[in-house]
Amino acid sequence: MQWLAALCVKRPVFASVLILTLTVIGAFSFTRLGVDRFPKVDFPTITVTTVQPGAAPEQIETEVTDKIEEAVNTISGIDDLRSVSSEGVSQVIVAFLLEKDTDVAAQEVRDKVNGVLPRLPKTIQQPRVDKLDPDAAPVLSLALTATKPVRDITEYADKVLRRQLESVSGVGQVLILGGRQRQINIWLDADRLRAYNLTVTDVSHALQGQNVEIPGGRVDQGPQSVTLRTRGRVQTVAEFNDIVVREKDGHPVRISEVARVEDGEAEPETIANVNGAGTVLLQVRRQSGTNTVEVVREVKKRLEDVKATLPAGYNLRLVRDTSEFIEAAIHNVEEHLLVGSILAALVVLLFLNNLRSTIIAAIAIPTSIIATFGLVWYMGFTLNLMTMLALTLSVGIVIDDAIVVLENIYRFIEEKHDDQFHAAVEATQEIGLAVLATTL
């Protein structure tokens, strides 16, 4: 800020107008800046997830993981390649060098995986290729409790509450943890299957073949067009008992003769509890690139309306909010920024013992910082720990520049008896390059 110090000495009126203009622009930009914990970072890391239900970890490793690793290992720019093989799931993590474009890396991995598909077991599900997205971490966690079965709570959370939250601007996905979805369970009797000479596969094929809805095409009847479909869906739980598995000696063997049908729940894959009590947890993820604090603020507004429409006996409360830590961290850095500016001005007053120099230095600090907000907003950055830390460190640089330039100007005035105008110009020119190099 050596030019500002010289300008304040030479043309104070023009300097005041310039300072006011920069301050207004910076203040306007500050109100439009987003607040987040960290800046937007795109790591070139790709994960390949393959599911083979019922397969042992050893089988997953030899038949799926090793073949995928062998295929993707030929891609250029790989920094780290690792994998995890567990029961029924293979996950291959490919980390590329930072200069590698994430979209290009994902496409190359996807092409290699498609090329190795014929060598993989036929019973696997389609491998899923995903980019590592730091924004996918949940920003808000909600606990839904009620004096009802977990299945009913899950049904309400999935069919009603989740859809209300996902319609909020900036919300990408709402995950449900600890829930138990409704599921029709068919418990087979091994002795009866053996007696009828049937297998589990026979029952599975019967369920798939007699519980379908097939489109039948279109029939044109003069000016009318009728769409046909074959309605073969089972409408009630009791109708599962009437499905015919096989005919034996002219007698149909039905599901009810070899199994017990139950309107039950799915096996628990996740468990959630708050203070030891079982609950259904809803985790809110934001869309990639959106602002965490702003998204959480919009979700909280929607929660006020949602709570008013909750059924009797239901309770919804907030259990985790990442925006609180972000706002507290940013507020803490803002305090350091303010205290640092005040202490810097007091140091100038103490050692230079000149009120005018202190005022110039004190004006240079907030003007530089506030004007920087305009550039931060223009570049698309947010107020995060990195940008706020940079502003905090820059306070020392700004005050150093101001002190050095002011001291040199007053040295010219006292030693060479120059007038203020020539002293400001010559003193700034003498050390301007050195100060600029230090600042850069």
C-alpha positions as CSV (number, residue, x, y, z in Angstrom):
1,M,0.0,0.0,0.0
2,Q,2.9,2.4,-0.6
3,W,1.0,4.1,-3.3
4,L,-1.8,4.9,-0.9
5,A,0.6,6.4,1.6
6,A,2.1,8.6,-1.0
7,L,-1.3,9.5,-2.4
8,C,-2.6,10.5,1.1
9,V,0.3,12.9,1.4
10,K,0.1,14.4,-2.1
11,R,-3.7,14.5,-2.7
12,P,-5.7,13.8,0.4
13,V,-9.1,14.7,-1.2
14,F,-8.6,12.4,-4.2
15,A,-7.2,9.7,-1.8
16,S,-10.3,9.9,0.4
17,V,-12.7,9.5,-2.6
18,L,-10.7,6.5,-3.9
19,I,-10.6,4.9,-0.4
20,L,-14.4,5.4,-0.1
21,T,-15.1,3.9,-3.5
22,L,-13.0,0.8,-2.9
23,T,-14.6,0.4,0.5
24,V,-18.1,0.6,-0.9
25,I,-17.2,-1.9,-3.7
26,G,-15.7,-4.3,-1.1
27,A,-18.5,-4.0,1.3
28,F,-21.1,-4.7,-1.5
29,S,-19.1,-7.8,-2.5
30,F,-18.8,-8.9,1.1
31,T,-22.5,-9.3,1.4
32,R,-22.6,-11.6,-1.7
33,L,-19.8,-13.9,-0.6
34,G,-20.5,-17.4,0.4
35,V,-19.2,-18.9,3.7
36,D,-17.7,-22.4,3.8
37,R,-15.2,-24.3,5.8
38,F,-12.8,-25.1,3.0
39,P,-12.4,-23.9,-0.6
40,K,-13.8,-26.0,-3.5
41,V,-11.2,-28.7,-4.2
42,D,-11.5,-31.3,-6.9
43,F,-9.4,-34.4,-6.2
44,P,-8.7,-36.7,-9.2
45,T,-9.7,-39.9,-7.4
46,I,-12.0,-42.5,-8.9
47,T,-13.7,-45.4,-7.2
48,V,-15.0,-48.5,-8.9
49,T,-17.6,-50.4,-6.9
50,T,-18.8,-53.8,-7.9
51,V,-21.4,-55.9,-6.1
52,Q,-21.7,-59.7,-6.3
53,P,-24.3,-60.7,-3.7
54,G,-23.4,-63.7,-1.5
55,A,-19.7,-64.0,-2.7
56,A,-17.0,-64.5,-0.2
57,P,-14.2,-61.9,0.2
58,E,-11.6,-64.4,-1.3
59,Q,-13.8,-65.0,-4.3
60,I,-14.4,-61.2,-4.7
61,E,-10.7,-60.5,-4.7
62,T,-9.6,-63.2,-7.2
63,E,-12.6,-63.0,-9.6
64,V,-13.4,-59.3,-9.5
65,T,-10.9,-57.0,-7.8
66,D,-7.7,-58.4,-9.3
67,K,-9.1,-58.2,-12.8
68,I,-10.3,-54.6,-12.4
69,E,-7.0,-53.6,-10.9
70,E,-5.2,-55.2,-13.8
71,A,-7.3,-53.3,-16.3
72,V,-7.1,-49.8,-14.8
73,N,-3.4,-50.1,-13.9
74,T,-2.5,-49.3,-17.6
75,I,-4.0,-45.8,-17.4
76,S,-1.4,-43.0,-17.4
77,G,-1.0,-40.6,-14.4
78,I,-2.0,-43.0,-11.6
79,D,-0.5,-41.9,-8.3
80,D,-2.0,-44.6,-6.0
81,L,-4.0,-47.8,-6.6
82,R,-5.6,-49.7,-3.8
83,S,-8.6,-51.9,-3.3
84,V,-10.9,-53.3,-0.6
85,S,-12.6,-56.7,-1.0
86,S,-15.3,-57.6,1.4
87,E,-18.3,-59.9,1.5
88,G,-20.2,-59.3,-1.8
89,V,-18.5,-55.9,-2.5
90,S,-15.3,-55.0,-4.4
91,Q,-14.1,-51.4,-4.3
92,V,-11.1,-50.2,-6.3
93,I,-9.8,-46.7,-5.5
94,V,-7.7,-45.1,-8.2
95,A,-5.9,-41.8,-7.1
96,F,-4.4,-39.8,-10.0
97,L,-1.8,-37.0,-10.0
98,L,-3.3,-33.6,-9.1
99,E,-2.7,-32.3,-12.6
100,K,-4.9,-35.0,-14.1
101,D,-8.3,-33.8,-15.2
102,T,-11.0,-35.6,-13.1
103,D,-13.5,-35.9,-15.9
104,V,-10.9,-37.4,-18.2
105,A,-9.7,-39.8,-15.5
106,A,-13.2,-41.0,-14.8
107,Q,-13.9,-41.6,-18.5
108,E,-10.6,-43.6,-18.9
109,V,-11.4,-45.7,-15.9
110,R,-15.0,-46.3,-17.2
111,D,-13.6,-47.4,-20.6
112,K,-11.2,-49.9,-19.0
113,V,-13.9,-51.3,-16.7
114,N,-16.3,-51.8,-19.7
115,G,-13.5,-53.6,-21.5
116,V,-13.0,-56.1,-18.6
117,L,-16.7,-56.8,-18.1
118,P,-16.7,-60.0,-20.2
119,R,-14.0,-61.5,-17.9
120,L,-16.0,-60.9,-14.7
121,P,-18.6,-63.3,-13.3
122,K,-22.1,-63.1,-14.8
123,T,-23.8,-62.7,-11.4
124,I,-22.2,-59.3,-10.6
125,Q,-24.2,-56.1,-10.8
126,Q,-23.1,-53.4,-13.2
127,P,-19.8,-51.8,-11.8
128,R,-20.3,-48.2,-10.6
129,V,-17.6,-45.7,-11.4
130,D,-17.7,-42.6,-9.2
131,K,-15.6,-39.5,-8.7
132,L,-14.5,-38.6,-5.2
133,D,-16.5,-35.6,-4.2
134,P,-15.7,-33.8,-0.9
135,D,-19.0,-32.1,-1.1
136,A,-20.8,-35.4,-0.7
137,A,-20.2,-35.3,3.1
138,P,-23.5,-34.7,5.0
139,V,-24.0,-31.1,6.2
140,L,-27.0,-31.7,8.4
141,S,-28.3,-34.7,10.4
142,L,-31.9,-35.0,11.6
143,A,-33.3,-37.6,14.0
144,L,-36.9,-38.7,13.6
145,T,-38.5,-40.6,16.5
146,A,-42.0,-41.7,17.3
147,T,-43.9,-44.1,19.5
148,K,-44.5,-46.4,16.5
149,P,-42.7,-49.3,14.9
150,V,-39.5,-48.5,13.0
151,R,-41.1,-49.6,9.7
152,D,-43.8,-46.9,10.0
153,I,-41.2,-44.3,10.9
154,T,-39.1,-45.3,7.9
155,E,-42.1,-45.2,5.6
156,Y,-42.9,-41.6,6.7
157,A,-39.3,-40.5,6.5
158,D,-38.9,-42.0,3.0
159,K,-42.2,-41.2,1.4
160,V,-42.9,-37.7,2.9
161,L,-40.0,-36.1,4.8
162,R,-37.2,-37.0,2.4
163,R,-39.1,-35.6,-0.5
164,Q,-39.9,-32.3,1.3
165,L,-36.2,-31.8,2.2
166,E,-34.8,-32.8,-1.3
167,S,-37.0,-30.1,-2.9
168,V,-35.0,-27.4,-1.0
169,S,-32.7,-25.4,-3.2
170,G,-29.1,-26.7,-2.9
171,V,-30.0,-30.1,-1.4
172,G,-28.6,-32.9,-3.5
173,Q,-29.7,-36.0,-1.5
174,V,-31.2,-37.1,1.8
175,L,-29.9,-40.4,3.1
176,I,-31.9,-42.5,5.6
177,L,-29.9,-44.5,8.2
178,G,-31.3,-46.9,10.8
179,G,-34.5,-47.4,8.9
180,R,-36.3,-50.7,8.2
181,Q,-38.1,-50.7,4.9
182,R,-41.3,-52.8,4.3
183,Q,-40.4,-56.1,2.7
184,I,-42.4,-59.2,1.9
185,N,-40.5,-62.2,3.3
186,I,-41.1,-65.7,2.1
187,W,-39.7,-68.3,4.6
188,L,-39.2,-71.6,2.8
189,D,-39.6,-75.0,4.5
190,A,-36.7,-77.2,3.5
191,D,-38.5,-80.4,4.3
192,R,-41.6,-79.6,2.2
193,L,-39.4,-78.5,-0.7
194,R,-37.6,-81.8,-0.5
195,A,-40.9,-83.6,-0.4
196,Y,-42.1,-81.9,-3.6
197,N,-38.6,-82.2,-5.2
198,L,-38.4,-78.4,-5.5
199,T,-35.5,-76.0,-5.1
200,V,-35.1,-72.4,-4.0
201,T,-34.5,-71.5,-7.6
202,D,-37.9,-73.0,-8.6
203,V,-39.6,-70.7,-6.1
204,S,-37.6,-67.7,-7.2
205,H,-38.5,-68.3,-10.9
206,A,-42.2,-68.7,-10.0
207,L,-42.2,-65.4,-8.1
208,Q,-40.5,-63.6,-11.0
209,G,-42.7,-65.1,-13.7
210,Q,-46.0,-64.7,-12.0
211,N,-45.5,-61.2,-10.4
212,V,-44.9,-59.1,-13.4
213,E,-46.6,-56.3,-15.4
214,I,-45.8,-56.4,-19.1
215,P,-46.6,-53.7,-21.6
216,G,-48.8,-55.1,-24.4
217,G,-48.3,-52.4,-27.0
218,R,-50.9,-50.2,-28.6
219,V,-54.2,-50.9,-30.5
220,D,-55.7,-48.3,-32.9
221,Q,-59.5,-48.4,-33.0
222,G,-60.5,-45.8,-35.5
223,P,-59.9,-42.3,-34.0
224,Q,-59.0,-43.9,-30.7
225,S,-55.6,-45.4,-29.6
226,V,-55.7,-47.8,-26.7
227,T,-52.6,-48.8,-24.7
228,L,-52.5,-52.4,-23.5
229,R,-50.7,-54.0,-20.6
230,T,-50.7,-57.3,-18.9
231,R,-51.5,-56.9,-15.3
232,G,-49.9,-59.7,-13.4
233,R,-48.8,-58.0,-10.2
234,V,-49.7,-59.4,-6.9
235,Q,-52.0,-56.9,-5.1
236,T,-52.0,-58.2,-1.6
237,V,-49.7,-60.2,0.7
238,A,-52.2,-63.1,0.8
239,E,-52.1,-63.5,-3.0
240,F,-48.5,-64.6,-2.7
241,N,-49.8,-67.9,-1.2
242,D,-51.7,-68.7,-4.4
243,I,-48.7,-68.5,-6.8
244,V,-48.1,-71.9,-8.4
245,V,-44.5,-73.1,-8.2
246,R,-45.0,-76.3,-10.2
247,E,-47.7,-78.8,-11.2
248,K,-47.1,-82.3,-9.9
249,D,-49.4,-85.1,-11.0
250,G,-52.0,-82.6,-12.1
251,H,-51.9,-81.0,-8.7
252,P,-50.5,-77.4,-8.5
253,V,-47.9,-76.9,-5.8
254,R,-48.5,-73.4,-4.4
255,I,-46.2,-71.1,-2.3
256,S,-48.4,-71.7,0.8
257,E,-47.6,-75.4,0.7
258,V,-43.8,-74.9,0.8
259,A,-43.3,-71.6,2.5
260,R,-44.7,-69.0,4.9
261,V,-45.4,-65.5,3.6
262,E,-44.8,-62.6,6.0
263,D,-45.5,-58.9,5.6
264,G,-42.3,-57.9,7.4
265,E,-39.2,-55.8,7.3
266,A,-35.9,-55.8,5.5
267,E,-32.8,-56.9,7.2
268,P,-31.1,-54.0,9.1
269,E,-28.1,-52.7,7.2
270,T,-27.6,-49.6,9.3
271,I,-28.3,-48.7,12.9
272,A,-28.9,-45.2,14.3
273,N,-29.6,-44.1,17.8
274,V,-29.6,-40.9,19.8
275,N,-28.7,-41.0,23.5
276,G,-29.1,-44.8,23.3
277,A,-32.6,-44.8,21.9
278,G,-33.2,-46.2,18.4
279,T,-34.2,-43.7,15.8
280,V,-34.3,-43.0,12.0
281,L,-31.6,-40.6,11.0
282,L,-31.8,-38.4,7.9
283,Q,-28.5,-37.0,6.5
284,V,-28.7,-34.1,4.2
285,R,-26.1,-33.8,1.4
286,R,-25.7,-30.6,-0.5
287,Q,-25.2,-30.3,-4.3
288,S,-21.7,-30.1,-5.5
289,G,-20.4,-26.5,-5.6
290,T,-23.2,-25.1,-3.4
291,N,-22.5,-23.2,-0.2
292,T,-22.8,-25.2,3.1
293,V,-24.0,-22.4,5.3
294,E,-26.6,-21.2,2.8
295,V,-28.0,-24.7,2.2
296,V,-28.3,-25.4,5.9
297,R,-30.0,-22.1,6.4
298,E,-32.6,-22.9,3.7
299,V,-33.1,-26.4,5.2
300,K,-33.8,-25.0,8.6
301,K,-36.4,-22.7,7.2
302,R,-38.1,-25.7,5.6
303,L,-37.9,-27.6,8.9
304,E,-40.1,-24.9,10.6
305,D,-42.9,-25.8,8.1
306,V,-42.3,-29.5,8.3
307,K,-42.5,-29.7,12.1
308,A,-45.9,-28.0,12.0
309,T,-47.2,-30.9,9.7
310,L,-45.7,-33.8,11.6
311,P,-48.2,-36.5,12.6
312,A,-49.1,-36.9,16.2
313,G,-46.4,-38.7,18.2
314,Y,-43.6,-37.9,15.8
315,N,-40.6,-35.8,16.8
316,L,-38.0,-34.3,14.5
317,R,-34.9,-32.7,15.9
318,L,-31.5,-31.5,14.7
319,V,-28.6,-33.5,16.0
320,R,-25.6,-32.4,13.8
321,D,-25.0,-29.1,12.0
322,T,-21.7,-28.6,10.3
323,S,-22.5,-24.9,9.6
324,E,-22.2,-24.1,13.3
325,F,-18.5,-25.0,13.2
326,I,-17.9,-23.2,10.0
327,E,-19.6,-20.0,11.3
328,A,-17.7,-20.2,14.6
329,A,-14.3,-20.7,12.8
330,I,-15.0,-17.8,10.4
331,H,-16.1,-15.6,13.3
332,N,-12.9,-16.5,15.2
333,V,-10.7,-15.5,12.2
334,E,-12.7,-12.3,11.8
335,E,-11.9,-11.4,15.5
336,H,-8.2,-12.1,14.9
337,L,-8.4,-9.9,11.8
338,L,-10.0,-7.0,13.7
339,V,-7.7,-7.3,16.7
340,G,-4.6,-7.5,14.5
341,S,-5.6,-4.4,12.7
342,I,-6.1,-2.4,15.9
343,L,-2.8,-3.6,17.5
344,A,-0.9,-2.8,14.3
345,A,-2.3,0.8,14.3
346,L,-1.3,1.1,18.0
347,V,2.2,-0.1,17.3
348,V,2.5,2.6,14.6
349,L,1.3,5.3,17.1
350,L,3.7,4.0,19.8
351,F,6.8,4.0,17.7
352,L,6.3,6.8,15.2
353,N,4.5,9.0,17.7
354,N,2.7,10.7,14.9
355,L,-1.1,10.8,14.7
356,R,-1.3,11.5,11.0
357,S,0.9,8.5,10.2
358,T,-1.2,6.3,12.5
359,I,-4.4,7.4,10.7
360,I,-2.9,6.7,7.3
361,A,-1.8,3.2,8.4
362,A,-5.1,2.5,10.1
363,I,-7.0,3.5,7.0
364,A,-4.7,1.4,4.7
365,I,-5.5,-1.8,6.6
366,P,-9.3,-2.0,6.3
367,T,-9.2,-0.4,2.8
368,S,-6.9,-3.1,1.6
369,I,-8.9,-5.9,3.2
370,I,-12.4,-4.7,2.3
371,A,-11.3,-3.9,-1.3
372,T,-9.9,-7.4,-1.5
373,F,-13.5,-8.8,-1.0
374,G,-14.4,-7.4,-4.4
375,L,-11.7,-9.4,-6.0
376,V,-12.5,-12.5,-4.0
377,W,-16.1,-12.3,-5.1
378,Y,-15.1,-11.7,-8.7
379,M,-12.8,-14.8,-8.7
380,G,-15.7,-17.0,-7.4
381,F,-14.1,-17.7,-4.0
382,T,-15.8,-18.0,-0.7
383,L,-15.0,-16.9,2.8
384,N,-13.3,-20.0,4.2
385,L,-10.5,-20.9,6.5
386,M,-8.0,-20.5,3.7
387,T,-9.0,-17.1,2.4
388,M,-9.6,-15.7,5.9
389,L,-6.2,-16.9,7.0
390,A,-4.6,-15.3,4.0
391,L,-6.3,-12.0,4.9
392,T,-5.1,-12.3,8.5
393,L,-1.5,-12.8,7.4
394,S,-1.8,-10.0,4.9
395,V,-2.5,-7.5,7.7
396,G,1.1,-7.7,8.7
397,I,2.3,-7.2,5.2
398,V,0.1,-4.2,4.7
399,I,1.2,-2.5,7.9
400,D,4.8,-3.2,7.1
401,D,4.5,-1.6,3.7
402,A,2.8,1.5,5.1
403,I,5.3,2.0,7.9
404,V,8.3,1.6,5.6
405,V,7.0,4.0,3.0
406,L,5.8,6.6,5.6
407,E,9.1,6.4,7.4
408,N,11.1,7.0,4.2
409,I,8.8,9.9,3.2
410,Y,9.4,11.6,6.6
411,R,13.1,10.9,6.3
412,F,13.1,12.9,3.1
413,I,11.2,15.7,4.6
414,E,13.4,16.0,7.7
415,E,16.9,15.2,6.2
416,K,16.6,16.8,2.8
417,H,14.0,19.4,3.7
418,D,11.8,18.6,0.7
419,D,8.2,19.6,0.5
420,Q,5.6,16.9,1.1
421,F,4.8,16.4,-2.6
422,H,8.4,15.8,-3.8
423,A,9.2,13.8,-0.6
424,A,6.3,11.5,-1.2
425,V,7.2,10.9,-4.9
426,E,10.9,10.4,-4.4
427,A,10.7,8.4,-1.3
428,T,8.1,6.0,-2.9
429,Q,10.2,5.7,-6.0
430,E,13.3,4.9,-4.0
431,I,11.9,1.9,-2.1
432,G,8.8,1.1,-4.2
433,L,10.3,-1.8,-6.1
434,A,11.6,-3.4,-2.9
435,V,8.3,-3.0,-1.1
436,L,6.4,-4.4,-4.1
437,A,8.7,-7.4,-4.3
438,T,8.1,-8.1,-0.6
439,T,4.3,-7.8,-1.0
440,L,4.2,-10.1,-4.0
